[in-house]
Each structure stands twice: as C-alpha cells, then as structure tokens.
Amino acid sequence: MSNYDIQTIFQWLIPVAIIMTVVGFILGKRKTDKPILTALSLGISVFVPIVAIVYLIYLLNKPDRATAK
C-alpha cells in the first residue's frame, strides 16, 4: 500500500477541485441554464472521483443550449 498522508492528498485534491469548478462553470454556461449550480456540483464531486468523471463526461456529451438572439 502506498504511504500517503492526508496533507499530500489534500495538496492534490484542492487544486483539482478548483480546476473542475472552473471547468464546470464554463460547461455550465454553454450547456445549462444554471452555471453556478453546475460548477458547485462538479467541484464537490471531485471528492468522489468516479462521480466527477461520470458527471464531466455527461456534461461534455450534453448538447449546447439554444441561445435566444
């Protein structure tokens, strides 16, 4: 088993959560009507990696929303 302590895990997890939150906001603006909720849910889902990956794949495959011009 690997010998990682909690500090090392959080040093990687927090920056990844910030990056995923920004990616979630950008995708949320393009794909949904609630980008802040999308960003928060993707940022929080980083703590369960398989959920974050599945949610990110779902957002990437979702069609862009129609914008009124």
C-alpha positions in Angstrom: 0.0 0.0 0.0 1.2 3.5 -0.7 2.3 5.7 2.1 0.4 9.0 1.5 -0.6 11.2 4.4 -3.7 13.4 4.4 -1.8 16.6 3.7 -0.4 15.2 0.5 -3.8 14.1 -0.6 -5.3 17.5 0.0 -2.4 19.2 -1.7 -3.6 17.5 -4.9 -7.3 17.4 -4.2 -7.9 21.1 -3.6 -6.3 22.4 -6.8 -8.1 19.7 -8.8 -11.4 20.8 -7.2 -10.7 24.4 -8.2 -9.9 23.4 -11.7 -13.0 21.2 -12.0 -15.1 24.0 -10.6 -13.9 26.4 -13.3 -14.4 23.8 -16.0 -17.9 23.1 -14.6 -18.8 26.8 -14.7 -17.6 27.1 -18.3 -19.5 24.0 -19.4 -22.5 25.1 -17.3 -22.7 28.4 -19.2 -22.7 26.6 -22.5 -24.8 23.6 -21.7 -27.3 24.5 -18.8 -29.3 27.5 -17.5 -27.7 27.3 -14.1 -23.9 27.5 -14.4 -23.2 28.2 -10.7 -25.0 25.1 -9.6 -23.2 23.1 -12.3 -19.8 24.4 -11.1 -20.5 23.7 -7.5 -21.8 20.2 -8.1 -18.7 19.4 -10.3 -16.3 20.9 -7.7 -17.8 19.0 -4.8 -18.0 15.7 -6.8 -14.2 15.7 -7.1 -14.1 14.2 -3.6 -15.6 11.0 -5.1 -13.5 10.7 -8.3 -15.7 8.3 -10.3 -18.7 10.6 -9.8 -16.7 13.6 -11.0 -15.6 11.7 -14.1 -19.1 10.4 -15.0 -20.6 13.9 -14.4 -17.9 15.5 -16.6 -18.5 13.0 -19.4 -22.2 13.7 -19.1 -21.7 17.5 -19.4 -19.3 17.1 -22.3 -21.8 15.0 -24.2 -24.9 17.1 -23.4 -25.9 19.3 -26.4 -25.4 23.1 -26.1 -28.4 25.0 -25.1 -30.1 27.2 -27.7 -29.4 30.9 -27.1 -32.1 33.4 -27.9 -30.8 36.1 -30.4 
